[in-house]
Amino acid sequence: MKKKSEPSVVHSFPYWVEPPAPGQDLRSIDWCVMEVLSDKTLRIVETNPDPKELEALITALEKERV
């Protein structure tokens, strides 16, 4: 019998631990990492995201607010 392999990480990105309040500074909230797995499930990893990726995301979100 073939053993089923564990799903692998396809993509990961910064994600907030709790959604920010309207108008809240995105740099003041707690962030974690969301992983998309090869079996199409999502997993939250309680670790700090890559600082450059987080800054790029925050900058993009702030531009959308305007």
C-alpha positions as a Python dict, from the first residue, in 0.01 Angstrom:
ca = {
    (1, 'M'): (0, 0, 0),
    (2, 'K'): (134, 339, -96),
    (3, 'K'): (168, 584, 190),
    (4, 'K'): (-2, 918, 128),
    (5, 'S'): (248, 1201, 127),
    (6, 'E'): (203, 1510, 339),
    (7, 'P'): (79, 1819, 154),
    (8, 'S'): (348, 2070, 68),
    (9, 'V'): (340, 2448, 90),
    (10, 'V'): (251, 2602, -246),
    (11, 'H'): (239, 2966, -135),
    (12, 'S'): (271, 3163, 188),
    (13, 'F'): (191, 3523, 270),
    (14, 'P'): (151, 3759, 568),
    (15, 'Y'): (-190, 3746, 735),
    (16, 'W'): (-330, 3928, 1035),
    (17, 'V'): (-394, 3741, 1361),
    (18, 'E'): (-714, 3945, 1407),
    (19, 'P'): (-863, 4183, 1149),
    (20, 'P'): (-774, 4547, 1208),
    (21, 'A'): (-1034, 4794, 1327),
    (22, 'P'): (-1144, 5049, 1066),
    (23, 'G'): (-870, 5309, 1029),
    (24, 'Q'): (-625, 5118, 1250),
    (25, 'D'): (-257, 5145, 1158),
    (26, 'L'): (-170, 4812, 996),
    (27, 'R'): (179, 4829, 1144),
    (28, 'S'): (31, 4815, 1495),
    (29, 'I'): (-147, 4479, 1463),
    (30, 'D'): (-14, 4127, 1514),
    (31, 'W'): (74, 3935, 1200),
    (32, 'C'): (128, 3566, 1124),
    (33, 'V'): (178, 3360, 807),
    (34, 'M'): (-95, 3193, 600),
    (35, 'E'): (16, 2891, 398),
    (36, 'V'): (-166, 2745, 98),
    (37, 'L'): (-99, 2372, 79),
    (38, 'S'): (-88, 2143, -224),
    (39, 'D'): (-412, 1974, -112),
    (40, 'K'): (-584, 2317, -138),
    (41, 'T'): (-614, 2365, 237),
    (42, 'L'): (-498, 2668, 434),
    (43, 'R'): (-281, 2668, 743),
    (44, 'I'): (-200, 2956, 978),
    (45, 'V'): (151, 2951, 1120),
    (46, 'E'): (209, 3159, 1429),
    (47, 'T'): (537, 3314, 1324),
    (48, 'N'): (641, 3658, 1207),
    (49, 'P'): (617, 3705, 831),
    (50, 'D'): (909, 3817, 619),
    (51, 'P'): (950, 4191, 692),
    (52, 'K'): (983, 4285, 322),
    (53, 'E'): (671, 4088, 225),
    (54, 'L'): (478, 4240, 514),
    (55, 'E'): (580, 4595, 423),
    (56, 'A'): (484, 4537, 58),
    (57, 'L'): (142, 4408, 165),
    (58, 'I'): (81, 4696, 406),
    (59, 'T'): (184, 4949, 140),
    (60, 'A'): (-57, 4792, -113),
    (61, 'L'): (-342, 4784, 140),
    (62, 'E'): (-283, 5147, 237),
    (63, 'K'): (-303, 5251, -130),
    (64, 'E'): (-643, 5078, -154),
    (65, 'R'): (-772, 5277, 144),
    (66, 'V'): (-725, 5609, -37),
}
